[in-house]
Amino acid sequence: MVAESIGVEPDRIGVVSRLMVSPSLRRSGVGRLLLRTAAAETVRRGLPLALDVVTSYTAAIALYEHEGWRRLGTIRLVLPDGTSVDEYVYVGPI
């Protein structure tokens, strides 16, 4: 979805994968700092940036959107046990 949307090859996209913050550190700015650090490194490498997030993770979604990430759409991820989860796909603001 990201490659088609921004017109690049999939192997030329930087992906933030499983950015997690301990519950005791949430709302302290740690997640924002981690996200910005990943974005800065990706820019340094000359890559566009993407991520996906489970649609029910409202705090993470609020962070990404506050930081200027653009939602491209929704995908359904099928897990190895046959269950599935819906995720939003985002492209970075830079």
C-alpha positions in Angstrom: 0.0 0.0 0.0 2.8 2.5 0.9 4.9 1.7 -2.1 2.0 2.2 -4.5 0.8 5.4 -2.7 4.2 7.2 -2.8 5.6 5.5 -5.9 8.7 3.8 -4.6 10.0 0.2 -4.5 9.0 -1.6 -1.3 12.7 -2.3 -0.4 13.3 1.5 -0.4 10.9 2.2 2.5 12.0 2.6 6.1 9.5 0.8 8.5 8.9 1.6 12.1 8.1 -1.8 13.5 6.7 -2.5 17.0 7.5 0.8 18.7 6.5 0.1 22.3 6.8 2.1 25.5 6.5 0.7 29.0 3.1 1.6 30.6 4.9 3.3 33.4 6.6 5.7 30.9 3.6 6.5 28.7 2.7 10.1 28.4 6.2 11.1 29.3 7.4 11.9 25.8 9.4 8.7 25.4 7.3 7.4 22.5 7.5 10.7 20.7 11.3 10.8 21.1 11.6 7.2 19.8 9.3 8.0 16.8 11.2 11.2 16.0 14.6 9.3 16.3 13.4 6.6 13.9 12.1 9.3 11.5 15.4 11.2 11.6 17.5 8.1 10.9 15.2 7.2 8.0 15.5 10.7 6.5 19.3 10.5 6.9 19.3 7.3 4.9 17.1 9.0 2.2 14.1 6.6 2.7 10.4 7.4 3.1 9.0 6.2 6.4 6.0 3.9 7.1 4.3 2.1 9.9 1.2 0.1 10.8 -0.8 0.1 14.0 -3.7 -1.9 15.3 -6.9 0.1 14.8 -7.8 -0.1 18.5 -4.5 1.4 19.8 -5.9 4.9 20.1 -3.0 6.4 22.1 -0.5 5.4 19.5 -2.8 6.5 16.7 -3.1 9.9 18.4 0.7 10.2 18.7 1.3 9.4 15.0 -1.4 11.8 13.8 -0.2 14.5 16.1 3.3 14.1 14.7 2.0 14.6 11.1 1.8 11.0 9.9 -0.7 10.5 7.1 -3.1 7.5 7.2 -3.2 5.7 3.9 -5.8 3.0 4.6 -6.6 -0.1 6.5 -5.3 -3.7 6.1 -6.2 -7.0 7.7 -3.2 -8.9 9.0 -3.7 -12.6 9.3 -1.7 -14.1 12.1 -0.1 -17.6 12.1 -2.8 -19.0 14.2 -5.5 -18.0 11.7 -6.8 -15.0 13.7 -6.6 -11.6 12.2 -6.2 -8.0 13.3 -7.1 -4.8 11.5 -4.3 -2.2 11.2 -4.0 1.3 9.9 -1.1 2.0 7.5 0.7 5.4 7.8 3.4 7.2 5.9 5.7 9.5 7.7 5.5 13.3 7.5 9.0 13.8 6.2 
